[in-house]
Amino acid sequence: DDGYGVASTATPDDRLALIVAGITEAVRVCRPGGYLLVKCQDQVCSGRVVWQTDLVTTHAAGLGARKVDRFDLLGHRAQPPGRRQVHARRNHSTLLVFEVGGGAR
């Protein structure tokens, strides 16, 4: 079952590469002063935290987009049975809001 063209065997790096490519294209086609919304999630992979929100923000800023807001969206899934929790649970995703080429205010 592939959702949104991403195979279930895709690695976190594969998924991040798709997000980064999407941001690059969205910034390219967005009019100056337009807004870009990116939904992503910090994750724990192999016992390490992947700060996806920071990676996305850094990439967008490098393309000239300025983060103007963020919304943390609470999730609803319970901890999977049989899993040992090592880090604080990442039971939310984040909607990042960027202004593209609008200049600093």
C-alpha positions, -999 to 999 in steps of 0.1 A, spaced: 0 0 0 16 32 -12 2 64 2 10 96 -17 35 78 -38 57 68 -8 62 31 -3 58 17 32 95 7 29 107 43 24 132 55 50 128 87 70 155 102 48 135 92 16 104 110 30 124 141 41 139 142 5 104 143 -9 94 171 15 125 191 7 119 187 -31 83 198 -26 93 229 -7 118 238 -34 92 236 -61 65 253 -41 88 283 -34 98 285 -70 61 288 -82 47 308 -53 42 345 -60 61 370 -39 42 376 -7 24 343 -10 22 317 17 35 281 18 21 256 43 42 226 52 29 198 75 56 177 90 65 159 122 95 155 144 102 117 147 121 92 167 139 68 144 162 41 157 163 57 191 173 92 177 152 123 174 149 136 138 140 173 141 121 175 109 106 208 117 140 224 121 153 208 89 123 220 69 126 255 84 163 257 76 157 246 40 128 270 34 148 299 49 177 291 25 152 295 -4 141 330 9 110 319 27 103 334 62 85 313 89 57 334 101 37 309 122 34 273 133 5 252 146 10 221 166 -17 196 158 -24 169 184 -25 133 173 -48 106 185 -28 73 182 -18 54 213 17 41 219 20 8 199 19 -23 221 53 -39 228 73 -7 222 96 7 248 94 45 251 128 61 253 121 97 243 92 120 249 63 109 227 59 128 194 21 126 194 16 157 173 24 171 139 33 206 130 19 229 103 46 255 94 36 287 77 61 305 55 58 338 36 76 335 3 97 364 -10 77 390 9 107 407 25 113 412 62 87 431 83 
